[in-house]
Amino acid sequence: MVYMDKIFFDLKRFIFLIKYLFFSRWKFKLPKKSKFVLVDGIYNPFLKYLKKNDFTYLYRRGEEINFSILLKCLIKFKFSSLDYCAEFIKHVSPKLILTAFDYHTIFYKLSKKTGIKTLMLQKGKRSRNDGIISDKILFPANSKKFFFVDYVLLYNDFVKNFYSKRIKGNFYTIGSFENNIKEIDFSNQKKEIIFVSNYSCTNDKKSENEEILAYHLNNLAKKEKIKFNILPRYRNDKKNLIKEKNFYKTVLKNKINFILDKNISSYKIILKYKYLFATYSTLATEFLTKGGKAGLINFKSRNNSAYHYRYGGFEGLGKNGTFWCSFYKCNTSEIKRVFNYVLKTNKLRWFRQNNKNIQRVVDYNKNNSIFINILKENNITTKKA
């Protein structure tokens, strides 16, 4: 069985190699010297604090290959992805290697391989069903091998305890990096409900019961004479947006207000609304951390792996709490309970009852002061806001 797993793993690596060779952009000039190398260039939240021109991007998903670096590796008989990344970084000679993705083991090896400090952010909320946790190839059980990252910035202490079993370095719990930047303007929020859709055109498990929950929330909103809005997942994908709209229209026969602002991030959109609901959502947990009021109602069948994304599951919270609940069959009384709690609980009571549990799931570090201090320790200045 182990032998078959190895064959399958090698076959996947071979397919990836073919994909990279034939479908990547090829760059023939050597990468520019920069203060920072960002590993995985599709997402760069650091631009709030660091200048764009100070970055060189090291693409990890095969979007781009630097021919000159690859040739250097081949001449030295170095053929692994790690060798390519290290050669790339050594040429750029940055002060710091950064990534906003925490689940790629190749990044964990770069500090020791290059002698240059590394800093890693947690990209999204974790669950026990995540590949980084359940995949034995990445994190084999009882392994005594340790990786090293100089600075690891994570959502909470539970994720910290998980990573520290395999990674050594300096750990900090900061919550969500992007969430720490902008505060909510409570005086300017619409007294309306926004439902964050988890509909998926490729994964029926994620979509399961999303429309039924929206139906019940919409009915409760009508009784309270509060506008109900849906933030669709596929706002920027015309073809799949049609599918998503039709998915909700099967039960919501009346006119549905879909929030379709294409030029505004989902994160900025939710800050405009006073009440937020979702089955599970990183956006919702971040909204809660900043003092927003949200209800997390995870209604999935018993064999649905998406059930494990329920609020506080990884952090050891119970299945039901003040503003959240989880169940396998539709429970209208629980939906109503959470709905009323979110809408009718005053701010002081909300804070007293929930602050500890909210911070347990996603901590908060205003203006990312921990990150700023790390930069100062390394004699790196931030750009003016």
N, C-alpha and C positions, 0 to 999 in steps of 0.2 A: 504493500500500500504506500509506504514511504517512497519507494522507487517510482511508482506511478505519479505521485504528487510532484516529485522532482522533474519528471519528464514534462508534465503539464506546465510547471513553472518555467522550465527552459523554453518550451514552445511559446509561451506568452512573451517571454523576453525576445525571442526571435521575431515574432510578429511586430512587436514594438520597434525593433531595430529596422525592419523593412519599412514600416510606416515613417519613421524618422528620416530615413535616407531619401525616400521618394516624395514626401509631402511637406518637408520643412522648407522654410526660407533659408537660403545659403548666404552667409556674409563672408566676404573674402578679406576685408580689412580687419586688422587686429582690433579688439575692443578698446575703447578709450580709457585712459587712466582716470579714475574718479575716487572721490572720498568714500563712496558706498557702492557695494554690489548688492542688488536686490535679487534674491533667488526666487524664481517664479514671478515673472514680470507682469502677470495679468492683473495684479491687485497691489496698489501701493498707498496705504493709509498714512505713511510717514511724511507725505508731501505737505501736510499741515504744518510740520515743524522744520523740514529740510528742503533745500532747493532742488528743483527738478533736474537742473544741469549737473548736480553733484552725484547723480546716480548712473550706474551702468547696469543693464538688466541681463541676468543670466536665466534664460528660458529653460524650463525643466520638462515641459510637456511635448517637446519636439516641434514647437512653433518655429524655432530658429536654431541653426547650427553655424558656428563660426569655423569656416574651413581652415583658417590659419592655425587656430588652437587645436583642431582635430589633427592636422598634419603634424604638429609638434608632438602630440601624444603618440601617434603612430610611429614616428621616428624613434621615440624613446621606448617603444614596445609597451605602451600603456593603453589598455583597451577598455577599461571600465568607465561607467558614468561618473564615478567618483574621481577618477584620474582626470577626466575632461573638465569637470567643475573646478578641481584644484588648480589645474593649469590655467584655466580662464581667470580665476581669482588672483593667482600669483602674478599674472601679467598686469591686471588692473591695479593691483597693490592698494586696496582700499584701507581706510581706517577701521571699518566695521562691515561685517556681512550681515544682512538683514533678511528676514522673511516674515510674511504675515500668514504663513501656513505651517501648522504645528505637527503635521502627520506624515512627514517624509523623512525616513531614517537617514537618507543621504546627507541631509542638512546637519544631523547630529554628529557627523564625522568631520565636518569641514574645519572646525577650530583646531583640532589636533593635526589634521592633514596639512593645513596652510600656515598655522601659527598666527592667524588673524582672528580677532575676537568675533563672536557670533551673537546675534540677538534674535529671539523668536517670539512671535505673538501667537496666542490661541485664536484660530480663525472663527470658530463657531461653537455653539453649545455642544457638550458631549453627552452621549447616552451609552448604556452598556451594549447597545447594538451596533455601535460605530466600528468600522473596520480597524481603526488603530487600536481598539480595545479587544475586539474579538478575533482579529487576524493573527494567528500564531506565527506567521512568517515574519511579521514586523516586530511583535513583542511576544516571543515564545515564553511559555510558562516556566517559572523557576530558573530562567537564564541568569547566569552570574556575570554576563558581559555588560559593561557599562559604556554608554555613549557620553558625550560632553558637549554642553552648550553654555557659553559664558553667562548669558542673561536669558531667562525664561519667564515671560510675562503671561500669566494665566487668569482664567475666570474666577476660580475659587480654590479653597484648600483641598477639596476632594480630587480635583484634577491634578493639583500639585502632588498629592500623595501617590497618585497613579504614575505620573511621569518620573517622580524621584526614585522609583524602584528600578528604573533602567537608565536614567539620565542624571549625570552629576553637573553641578553648576550653581549659579545664583538664581533662586526662585523668588518670584514676586506675584502676589495675587492683586491684580488691578481691575478685574472685570473685563469689559469689552473696550478695547483701545479707542475705536471710533465713537463709541457711546460716551466716552469720557470727555469728548471735545465740546459738544454743544448741549446747553441746558434747555429744558422745556420752558417756554413762555406760557405759564398757566393762564395768564390774563387774556391771552389771544386764542385760546382753544375753542373750537366749535363744540357746542353741547350736543354732540351726535355720536353715534356708534360707528366704529370701523372694524370690520371683520377681515382678518388676514387669511386669505385663501391658501390652502395647502393642496389644491387640486394639481394633479400631475397627469399629463397626457401619455406618459410612458410607464407610470407605476400606479396600478389600481389600489395598492395597499395604502398609499399616501392619500388617495382621493376618497377612500371609503368613509361614508357618512358625513363628509364635509357639507354636502347640500342639505342633509337632514338637520344638522346642527344649525346651519344658517336659517333654515325654515323656522325652527323654534325660536331662535333669537329675534328674527324679524317679527314674529307674532307678538313676542313680549315687548318689543320696541314700539309696535303699533299701539298697544294698550297704554304705554307710558307717553305716547305722542312724541317719540324721539325718532329722528331720521336714522335709518339703517343703511350703511354703505358697505360695499365689498371692495377690498383691495386685491385685484386679481394677480395671480402669479405671472401671467404672460402678457403684461401690459405692452411690452416691446416686441411681441411676436404675433403678428396679425392673424396668421393661420391658426395657431393654437389658442389665441384669445377667443376666437369664434367658438371653438370646442368648449372652452372654459365657461363662456357665457351660457351656452346651451345646456351645459351640465347643471348649472344652478337654476335655469329656467324650467327644468323638469318638475321642480317642486315649488319654486317661487314664481307663480303665474303672473303676479302683478309686476309693474315696472320696477326694475332693480337699478339702483344707482351704483354703477361701477366707477371707481376712481381710476381715470385713465391718463393722468398727467405723465407724459413720457419724459419730460425734461427735468423731473424732480425725482430724487432717489426715494425708495420705499421708506427709508429711515426718516427722511425729512417730512414725508407725507403723514406718517402716523403721529408725529409730534403735534399736528394741527388739531387732533381730535381728543375729546375728553375721556372717552371710553373705548377700550380696545378688547376684542375677543378673538380667540384662535383655539384650534385643537392643541397645537404645539408650535412654538415659534421663537427663534432667537430674537427677533424684533420685539416680541412681547416681553421677554425677560429683560431686555435692555430698557424698554419703556418703563417697566416696574422699578428698576434700579434708580431711575431718575425722578421717582415720585409719581409717575403716571399710574392710573388705575386700569388694570387689565384682568380679564377672566380667562383662565386656561381650562378648557373642557375637552378632555381627550376621550372621544367616543369611537372606539375601534373594536373589532371582533377579537376573540380570545387568541386566535392563531396569527393575528396581524402583527408583524414585527414593528410597525409604526407605533404600536401601543407603548413600546419601551421609550419613546420620545416624551412620554408624559412629564409634566412639570415636576421637578425635584426627584425624579426616579433615580438618577445617578448619585444624587446627593443624600439619599436616604430619607426623603420626606415621605409622609404617608400618601396613600392614593387620593385622599380627600383632605382639603384644607379650607381656609376661609374664602379664598378667591380661586380655588382650583378643585377639580374633581376628575376622576378617571373611572370608566366603566366599560363593560363589554356589550351591554344591551342598552338601548335608549332609556334614559332615566329623566323624565321631564321634570320631576320635583327637584332633582339636583341641578339641572340646567337653570330652573327658575331661582333656586337658592343662590347660586353663584351670580346670576344676572342681577338680582336685587341687591346683593351685597356690594357689587361693583358700583352700581348706580346710586345707592342710597347711604353708603357709609361715609361719614364726614372725615375730613383729612386727618384730624388728630387721632381718632380711633383707628383709622386705617394704618397710620404710621406705627402706633403702639402695638397693634396686633400682628403686623406683617413684616416690619423692618428686618427682624432677625432672619426670617425664612427667605426673604428676598435676597439679602446679602449672602446667604448660604449658597445660593444658586449662581448669582452674578454679583461680584463685588463692584465697588465704584472708587475710582481714583480721579478726582476732579482735575481737568486740564492735563492729565497724564504727567503729574509732577514726578512720579517715580522714573518714568522714561526720561524726562528732562534732566533729572539728577544723574542718571547713568551717562547721558551724553556729556554732562559737565565733568564727570569723573574721568572721561576719556578725552578731555580738552576739545570737545566738539561743540560749536556754537549753533544755536537754532536761528532760523530766519525770523525776521520781524513779522508779527501777525498782521 
